[in-house]
Amino acid sequence: MSHSLDPSSRPAVSMGDRFVFLARVTVALVFIYLGWVKTADPASFLKQLREFEFTEQPLLLNLVAAALPWFEVYCGVLLLAGVGTRSVATIFTVMLLGFTALVLNRALAIHTAEEIAFCAIALDCGCGSGEVNICKKLAQNAGLLACASFAAIKKSYWLALKPALFPRNA
C-alpha cells in the first residue's frame, strides 16, 4: 500500500477546520440559492431594490439588479469549491454588512412612518426569499455574518481546491 494512501499518514482534521468548512458551505449554499432565485425574475428584484432608495441613478440601479445575483452565485460557487476561501468569505462579510444595514434602515423607516412594533414588521427584503419578518431576517443575517466572518478570519484549507488565489510562497 502506498504511503500517501495510508490513513495514518494523513494529519488529523481539527474541529476548527470542520467548523470553518461548515460555515463556508452554509454561506455558499445560501448565496447560491438566493442569487439563483433573483436571476429567475430580475424585474421583480429591480422593483425591490427601488424600495430601498439607495440610489436615484437608474443606470446604477439596473446594473446592480442585473449583476448582483450572478455575482452572489459566482462567489457562492467559489466558496463552496474552496477557491480563494478567505477572500470570498471577506467579500460575503462586506456584502452582508451592507445588506443588513439597508434592511435595518428600511425597517426603521417603516417603524417610524407606520408606528408598528419593530418585530411586527414584515417586508420583502429583496434577498429572494419573499416577505420575511424583520427580526427573523436580522437574526438570519447575523448568523450568516458570523459564519462568513469566521470563514474569513480562520485559516483552514480542509476540503478546499485552491484556498489562496495568490499564494505568498509562489
Helices and strands as residue ranges (DSSP letters): G 3-5, G 7-9, H 15-40, H 42-52, H 58-81, H 85-114, G 118-120, E 122-124, E 131-133, H 134-153
